Amino acid sequence: MATAPVTEAASCSLENYLVQPDGSMDHSIAVAKEALGSECVVLGHHYQRDEVIRFADYRGDSYRLSQLAAQTKASYIVFCGVHFMAESADIMARPGQAVLLPDLNAGCSMADMAEISQVEDAWEQFVRLGLTDDAGNGITPITYMNSTAAIKAFCGERGGMVCTSSNAKGAFDWAFSSNEKIFFLPDQHLGRNTGFARGIPLEDMVVWDPYLLQGGLTAERLRKAKVILWKGHCSVHQRFLPEHVDKIRANYPGMQVIVHPECRWEVCQKADGIGSTDRIIKVVQQSPAGSSFAIGTEIHLVNRLAKENPDKRVITLDNSGCLCTTMFRISPQHLCWALENLVDGNVVNQITVKDNVKRWARVALDRMLEIQ
């Protein structure tokens, strides 16, 4: 199959797809996937809706999916996730692979909370205060995978790295081997939970607010801090509250509460277990029949675990509907539109990271591999 040209105008108008009901796309998506064959791989993040993830060749978290896609022979990677995930896939892709995001409006509120100019401004203030130099001698910057390519590159260029929720503790250990301070982006909760699990007192971790003068912190406070947390969070996981755990304890005695480390520290302290998405999945799958869980993470994953493990009881920690609304933007209509345009020779919604950003972001990602 010849390489498709990148076009600004798609041969199939998206508007014609969006007026169609979800179920009407199934046959067309299957036909397009068959026509594209091994030239195209569809990736589905765990939080994606069932109507879309059923067509994924691979399911997983953003980093794992990017790894898998780069190992395939596919020329086209259709990422059913959000923008930063598609960027990560492009960073890790082989030469000649094109990454598509079916809906460019599928962003991530957490990633958007750390804008590169704000982060650079914070670092300049650290330098002026004598906490570090431009190269990162004094503070090691670590960014969570849920961040833009620009933030990943920022960390890579200053001696830092990327981490996932699974290896954040290892990233902290790595960082403290060379510096006394960590600058953690963009999720304050993952950073706080990781630091506390490592034995760092809460008072030794401060939150930098980019909208306040000097982050809302005194120079003395910054000098004493071991971890400087960026004021960011996951809009889904921050919705879980300590009282939700209390309610489960009262209504379902003996039920295990497992939460994602993006949840608030107070919630994590009350839970029976804390784990990444993959860890949560494995705990449920490997538990004996009759086990029961209340899980603090995105509702699509919780519902899918309940369906795929009928011999266990799986419920959400809070039934008010903790939905990742930006992930939900990827619909069967968007997926069908992207695939059928590829069949017609058009690459739509391609995500391309600039070479200089890609180079330093890859450095940060490669450093993460040192701790795995």
PEPE-V568550 format. One record per run of one state. SS is the DSSP state (A for helix, B for strand, O for the rest). FROM is the first residue (numbers start at 1). TO is the last residue. Records with the same first field share a line. If there is no record, write none. Layout:
SS: FROM-TO ; FROM-TO
This chain:
O: 1-4 ; 7-13 ; 19-21 ; 46-49 ; 54-57 ; 61-61 ; 72-75 ; 81-82 ; 93-97 ; 101-108 ; 113-115 ; 129-138 ; 145-148 ; 158-160 ; 164-167 ; 177-180 ; 186-187 ; 198-201 ; 209-212 ; 217-218 ; 225-226 ; 231-236 ; 240-241 ; 252-255 ; 260-264 ; 271-272 ; 275-276 ; 287-291 ; 297-298 ; 309-312 ; 317-326 ; 330-331 ; 344-345 ; 348-349 ; 351-354 ; 370-372
B: 5-6 ; 40-45 ; 58-60 ; 76-80 ; 98-100 ; 139-144 ; 161-163 ; 181-185 ; 205-208 ; 227-230 ; 256-259 ; 273-274 ; 292-296 ; 313-316 ; 346-347 ; 350-350
A: 14-18 ; 22-39 ; 50-53 ; 62-71 ; 83-92 ; 109-112 ; 116-128 ; 149-157 ; 168-176 ; 188-197 ; 202-204 ; 213-216 ; 219-224 ; 237-239 ; 242-251 ; 265-270 ; 277-286 ; 299-308 ; 327-329 ; 332-343 ; 355-369
